[in-house]
Amino acid sequence: MLSTSFAQALPVFTQGLLLCFSLIVAIGAQNAFVLRQGLRREHVLPVVAFCALADATLITAGVLGMAQAVSRHPALAQGMALAGAAFLAWYGWQALQRARHTSQLQAADGGPGLSRGAAMAQVAAFTLLNPHVYLDTVMLMGSIGAQHPAGLQAWFIAGSSIASLVWFTGLGFGARWLAPLFARPRAWQVLDALIGLTMWTLSLMLLRLALRGA
C-alpha cells in the first residue's frame, strides 16, 4: 500500500517541482534583488524566507481554491486543464524564442546598504506587486494542481514549494558563486531551452489528462 501511494505521489511531486522551477527561473526584478542581497550578504535569510514563503502560500491558496471550484463545477476541470495546457505550450514557445537571443542576469553590487525593513519592503514589492506572480502561482499552478485527487494535491504543493525554496536559497546564499554563471548569456540560452522543452512536456501531459476526462 505504501509503495502504491508513493508511486502515485512521486509523479505529482515531480510535476510541481518542475513546473515551479520552470516558472521561477527567469530574469526579473525579484531574482536580481535576491542576487544583489546575496552578493552584499545583507539580510539574505529573511529575504530568501519571504520569497519562498510567499510562493508556498500563493500556490497553496491557488490549488485549494481551484480545487473547491472544480468540486462545485466538475465540467470546469476539463476547461482549466485545456487552458493550462495552452498556456504552458505558449510559455514554452516563449522560452525557446528567448533561447535564440543573448541575455543575462546582473545585480549591482554598489550603492548604499539597506536596513532590514527597507530590504523586506523592497522584496515584498518585487514579489507581490508583480501581476505575473498571481498568474503563475494562483491561476496556472492552482489550476494544474487542482486536477489531481485531493489526497495528492499536497504532494504537488510540496514539490512546488521545495523548488521555490531551493531556488531562492541557492540564489541568495550561493550568489558569490552563481553570479558569474548568471552573467553568461550562453547559460541563460541553455536554461531557456530546457525550460521550453519542460513546458511542452507538461503541456502534453495536461492535454492528455483533459482529453481523458472528456
C-alpha angles and dihedrals in degrees: 000000000000093000091049092052091048091048089054095043099047097067090047092048091047092049091054091046095051095041093052093046091050093051099041100046101082140114105266146129095268095052091044091052093049089048090050093051090048092051091049092040090227121148091330097155098053092042093050092043092052094051094047094044092048091053093047092049095048093045092049092048090048096049095044093042093049090045090057091049091050093048090054094043110029093182088061091071094070093046091050091048092051092047091048092049091051092049093048090050090051092045090050091051090051091051092050090050090052089051088064092062133057120250138154143195115234130172121200110239096193133079131069122317122255129237116237091255093051092047092051092046091053096047090047090053093047090049107037101031092056108097091204091067090065093045091050101040108026102030107027102030091035093054093046095045091049090061090073124081115271092254092058100042091086089059091054090050091047093051092048094046093048091051090054093046093049093047097049093041091053092044095049103037096031095046094115091059100032099047095077090050094049090049090061112092092206091061091057092047091056091044093050090049090053091047091051093051091046091051092050091050092051090046092055091048091051092045090053090050092051094049092046089056093048 
